[in-house]
């Protein structure tokens, strides 16, 4: 089973390690003499910064992040050029290129660079990164801005190279470094962006397609029920809001009469019921946005109808 060099973050086989060291009851494997010397000089520093076995990304005490990329077509002669290209990315503090395994380990400041910057550097040097892809199914989208938020949250995750959201299918395609294939890391990034839920997208099968169709049909029926309720209350309210336009109604609800006041009170309660039932999704969406300190279309609609109801 591959292990990681605590100095450069390179993934190596224990049997092929250049050397090993013992520290704090753990065995550490190294890919080169240079890494051994750095570890021997400050074992405490590197013993605390071993990358996670599931994410492949580790932050040291200074806040720097280590990222490992698999590079296609890497030769011994191309190693220095690749290292120079990666070093040119702002925020990079250390680069280790292993031409034998075809991997490059980078230590960088996540505030100044992101994983996609290193992908661009790899391509500029004439190589290509052998990243892996994962599709996530996302629920809870309610506006066009959701797409940008989800993509931004994923791209800001250390190790994520690219993220592309398809709003039509509610799926996001994530390209990431091969060593950070932790589904929880990616789903948490999506869920941190707003009131969203994410899970690995399964291959489309007949039962799953039927389930999605049933879910869409259920949502459609719910929206239609809300629409009919709003129409049943809203149409009479519109007519009775102008009693002077209708002779019979005008005689019953004369200006300044108790009947007109009672009518206004009843219509106010009816409109409130429409807001609570037919407009519930707008208020819940606005609340979710408020919890994430962000305004959205639901915020605009909820605020608008609330002010209109209070004014009326």
C-alpha positions as CSV (number, residue, x, y, z in Angstrom):
1,X,0.0,0.0,0.0
2,X,1.5,3.4,-1.0
3,X,2.6,5.8,1.8
4,X,3.5,9.4,1.7
5,X,6.9,11.1,2.1
6,X,6.3,13.5,5.0
7,X,8.7,16.1,3.5
8,X,7.6,16.4,-0.1
9,X,4.2,14.6,0.1
10,X,5.2,12.2,-2.6
11,X,3.4,8.9,-2.7
12,X,5.8,5.9,-2.7
13,X,5.8,2.2,-2.1
14,X,7.4,1.3,1.3
15,X,9.6,-1.4,-0.3
16,X,11.1,1.1,-2.8
17,X,11.6,3.9,-0.2
18,X,15.1,5.5,-0.2
19,X,15.1,5.4,3.6
20,X,12.9,5.2,6.7
21,X,12.8,7.0,10.1
22,X,11.0,6.4,13.4
23,X,9.4,9.4,15.2
24,X,6.6,9.5,17.8
25,X,6.0,5.8,17.4
26,X,5.4,6.0,13.6
27,X,7.5,5.0,10.7
28,X,8.1,7.5,7.9
29,X,9.3,6.7,4.4
30,X,11.3,8.9,2.1
31,X,11.7,9.2,-1.6
32,X,15.2,10.7,-1.7
33,X,18.3,11.7,0.3
34,X,17.3,15.3,0.3
35,X,14.0,14.6,2.0
36,X,15.7,12.5,4.6
37,X,18.1,15.3,5.5
38,X,15.3,17.8,5.8
39,X,13.4,15.4,8.1
40,X,16.4,14.8,10.3
41,X,17.0,18.5,10.7
42,X,13.5,19.1,12.0
43,X,11.5,15.9,12.6
44,X,8.8,17.6,14.7
45,X,7.9,19.9,11.8
46,X,7.3,17.1,9.3
47,X,5.9,14.5,11.7
48,X,3.0,16.9,12.3
49,X,2.4,17.6,8.6
50,X,1.8,14.2,7.1
51,X,-0.9,14.5,4.5
52,X,-4.2,12.8,5.2
53,X,-4.6,9.3,3.9
54,X,-8.0,10.1,2.5
55,X,-7.5,13.7,1.2
56,X,-3.8,13.7,0.3
57,X,-3.7,17.4,1.3
58,X,-2.1,18.7,4.5
59,X,-1.7,22.1,6.0
60,X,1.4,22.7,8.0
61,X,1.8,25.1,11.0
62,X,2.3,28.1,8.7
63,X,-1.0,27.4,6.8
64,X,0.7,26.1,3.7
65,X,-1.0,23.3,1.8
66,X,0.6,20.3,0.1
67,X,-0.9,19.1,-3.2
68,X,0.2,16.1,-5.3
69,X,-0.5,16.0,-9.0
70,X,0.0,13.0,-11.4
71,X,1.6,14.2,-14.6
72,X,1.4,12.4,-18.0
73,X,4.4,12.2,-20.2
74,X,6.9,13.3,-17.6
75,X,10.5,12.4,-18.5
76,X,13.8,13.0,-16.7
77,X,14.7,15.8,-19.1
78,X,11.3,17.5,-18.5
79,X,11.5,17.4,-14.7
80,X,13.4,20.7,-14.2
81,X,11.1,22.5,-16.7
82,X,8.0,21.3,-14.9
83,X,9.5,22.3,-11.5
84,X,10.3,25.7,-12.8
85,X,6.8,26.2,-14.2
86,X,5.2,25.2,-10.9
87,X,7.6,27.4,-8.9
88,X,6.4,30.4,-11.0
89,X,2.9,30.2,-9.6
90,X,2.5,32.8,-6.9
91,X,2.4,31.5,-3.4
92,X,4.5,28.3,-4.1
93,X,7.1,27.6,-1.4
94,X,8.3,24.2,-2.4
95,X,8.1,21.9,-5.4
96,X,9.3,18.3,-5.7
97,X,9.1,16.5,-9.0
98,X,9.5,12.7,-9.1
99,X,10.0,11.6,-12.7
100,X,10.0,8.0,-11.7
101,X,6.5,8.0,-10.4
102,X,5.3,10.8,-12.7
103,X,4.1,12.9,-9.8
104,X,4.7,16.5,-8.6
105,X,4.3,17.5,-5.0
106,X,3.7,21.2,-4.4
107,X,3.6,23.2,-1.1
108,X,1.7,26.5,-1.5
109,X,-0.3,29.2,0.2
110,X,-4.0,28.6,-0.5
111,X,-4.7,32.3,-0.1
112,X,-2.6,33.1,-3.2
113,X,-3.1,30.1,-5.4
114,X,-5.5,27.3,-6.2
115,X,-5.2,23.9,-7.7
116,X,-6.3,25.0,-11.1
117,X,-3.3,27.4,-11.3
118,X,-1.0,24.4,-11.1
119,X,-2.9,22.6,-13.8
120,X,-2.4,25.6,-16.1
121,X,1.3,25.6,-15.2
122,X,1.6,21.9,-16.0
123,X,0.0,22.4,-19.4
124,X,2.1,25.5,-20.1
125,X,5.2,23.3,-19.5
126,X,4.0,20.9,-22.2
127,X,2.5,18.2,-20.0
128,X,-1.0,17.2,-18.9
129,X,-2.3,16.3,-15.4
130,X,-3.9,12.9,-15.0
131,X,-6.7,14.1,-12.7
132,X,-9.7,12.1,-11.7
133,X,-13.3,13.1,-12.1
134,X,-16.4,12.7,-10.0
135,X,-20.0,13.6,-10.6
136,X,-22.1,14.9,-7.7
137,X,-25.9,15.2,-7.7
138,X,-26.9,18.4,-6.0
139,X,-30.4,19.3,-4.6
140,X,-31.7,22.5,-3.2
141,X,-30.8,24.8,-6.2
142,X,-33.3,27.7,-6.5
143,X,-31.6,30.3,-8.7
144,X,-28.9,30.9,-11.4
145,X,-26.6,32.3,-8.7
146,X,-26.5,28.8,-7.1
147,X,-24.4,27.5,-9.9
148,X,-21.6,30.1,-9.4
149,X,-21.7,29.5,-5.6
150,X,-21.3,25.8,-5.9
151,X,-18.6,26.0,-8.5
152,X,-16.7,28.6,-6.5
153,X,-16.9,26.5,-3.3
154,X,-15.5,23.5,-5.0
155,X,-12.7,25.3,-6.8
156,X,-11.7,26.8,-3.5
157,X,-11.2,23.3,-2.0
158,X,-7.5,22.3,-1.9
159,X,-6.9,19.7,-4.6
160,X,-9.9,20.5,-6.8
161,X,-8.7,21.3,-10.3
162,X,-11.9,22.2,-12.0
163,X,-15.7,22.2,-11.2
164,X,-18.5,22.5,-13.8
165,X,-22.2,22.6,-12.9
166,X,-25.0,21.5,-15.2
167,X,-28.1,23.3,-13.9
168,X,-30.3,21.2,-16.2
169,X,-29.4,17.9,-14.6
170,X,-28.4,19.3,-11.2
171,X,-25.0,17.6,-11.5
172,X,-21.6,19.0,-11.0
173,X,-18.5,17.5,-12.6
174,X,-15.4,17.8,-10.4
175,X,-11.9,17.2,-11.6
176,X,-9.4,16.7,-8.7
177,X,-6.0,15.5,-7.8
178,X,-5.9,11.6,-7.7
179,X,-5.0,11.6,-4.0
180,X,-7.9,13.6,-2.7
181,X,-10.8,11.5,-3.8
182,X,-12.6,12.0,-0.5
183,X,-16.3,12.3,-1.3
184,X,-17.0,13.9,2.1
185,X,-14.5,16.7,1.4
186,X,-16.3,17.5,-1.9
187,X,-19.9,17.2,-0.6
188,X,-19.0,19.4,2.4
189,X,-17.7,22.1,0.1
190,X,-21.0,22.1,-1.8
191,X,-23.1,22.2,1.4
192,X,-21.0,25.0,2.8
193,X,-22.1,27.2,-0.1
194,X,-25.8,27.3,0.7
195,X,-28.8,25.2,1.5
196,X,-27.7,22.4,-0.8
197,X,-27.3,18.6,-0.4
198,X,-24.8,16.7,-2.5
199,X,-24.1,13.0,-3.1
200,X,-22.2,11.0,-5.6
201,X,-24.2,10.8,-8.9
202,X,-25.1,7.2,-9.8
203,X,-25.3,5.9,-13.3
204,X,-28.7,6.5,-14.8
205,X,-30.8,3.3,-14.5
206,X,-34.5,2.7,-15.0
207,X,-35.4,2.6,-11.3
208,X,-33.4,5.8,-10.6
209,X,-35.0,7.6,-13.6
210,X,-38.4,6.5,-12.4
211,X,-37.6,7.8,-9.0
212,X,-36.5,11.2,-10.4
213,X,-39.6,11.4,-12.5
214,X,-41.8,10.7,-9.5
215,X,-40.0,13.3,-7.5
216,X,-40.4,15.9,-10.2
217,X,-44.1,15.0,-10.6
218,X,-44.6,15.3,-6.8
219,X,-43.0,18.8,-6.8
220,X,-45.2,19.8,-9.8
221,X,-48.4,18.7,-8.1
222,X,-47.4,20.6,-4.9
223,X,-46.7,23.8,-6.8
224,X,-50.1,23.5,-8.7
225,X,-51.9,23.0,-5.4
226,X,-50.3,26.2,-4.1
227,X,-51.1,28.0,-7.3
228,X,-54.8,27.0,-7.2
229,X,-55.0,28.1,-3.6
230,X,-53.4,31.5,-4.4
231,X,-55.8,32.0,-7.3
232,X,-58.9,31.1,-5.3
233,X,-58.0,33.7,-2.7
234,X,-56.3,36.2,-4.9
235,X,-59.0,36.7,-7.6
236,X,-61.8,37.6,-5.1
237,X,-59.3,39.8,-3.2
238,X,-58.5,41.7,-6.4
239,X,-62.2,42.3,-7.1
240,X,-63.2,43.3,-3.6
241,X,-60.2,45.6,-3.3
242,X,-62.1,48.0,-5.6
243,X,-65.7,47.8,-4.3
244,X,-66.6,51.2,-5.9
245,X,-66.3,49.6,-9.4
246,X,-69.2,47.2,-8.8
247,X,-72.7,48.6,-8.1
248,X,-73.9,45.9,-5.7
249,X,-70.6,45.5,-3.9
250,X,-70.4,49.3,-3.6
251,X,-73.7,49.5,-1.8
252,X,-72.7,46.8,0.7
253,X,-69.2,48.1,1.4
254,X,-69.6,51.8,1.5
255,X,-66.6,54.0,2.2
256,X,-65.9,54.3,6.0
257,X,-68.4,51.7,6.9
258,X,-67.8,48.8,9.4
259,X,-68.5,46.4,6.6
260,X,-65.6,47.7,4.6
261,X,-63.3,47.5,7.6
262,X,-64.3,43.9,8.3
263,X,-63.8,43.1,4.6
264,X,-60.3,44.5,4.7
265,X,-59.5,42.4,7.8
266,X,-60.8,39.2,6.2
267,X,-58.8,39.9,3.0
268,X,-55.7,40.6,5.0
269,X,-56.0,37.2,6.7
270,X,-56.6,35.5,3.4
271,X,-53.5,37.2,1.8
272,X,-51.4,36.1,4.8
273,X,-52.6,32.5,4.3
274,X,-51.4,32.8,0.6
275,X,-48.0,34.1,1.7
276,X,-47.6,31.3,4.3
277,X,-48.7,28.4,2.1
278,X,-48.3,29.4,-1.5
279,X,-45.1,31.4,-0.9
280,X,-43.5,29.2,1.7
281,X,-40.6,28.3,-0.6
282,X,-39.6,31.9,-0.9
283,X,-39.4,32.5,2.8
284,X,-37.5,29.3,3.4
285,X,-35.1,30.1,0.6
286,X,-34.6,33.6,2.0
287,X,-33.9,32.2,5.5
288,X,-31.3,29.8,4.1
289,X,-29.6,32.6,2.3
290,X,-29.6,34.7,5.5
291,X,-28.0,31.9,7.4
292,X,-25.2,31.9,4.8
293,X,-25.0,35.7,4.9
294,X,-26.1,36.0,1.3
295,X,-29.0,37.5,-0.5
296,X,-30.8,35.7,-3.4
297,X,-33.9,35.9,-5.5
298,X,-35.9,34.4,-2.7
299,X,-34.8,37.2,-0.4
300,X,-36.0,39.8,-3.0
301,X,-39.4,38.1,-3.4
302,X,-40.0,37.5,0.3
303,X,-39.1,41.0,1.2
304,X,-41.2,42.5,-1.5
305,X,-44.4,40.6,-0.7
306,X,-43.9,41.1,3.1
307,X,-43.6,44.9,2.7
308,X,-46.6,44.9,0.3
309,X,-48.8,42.9,2.8
310,X,-47.8,45.2,5.7
311,X,-48.5,48.3,3.8
312,X,-51.9,47.1,2.7
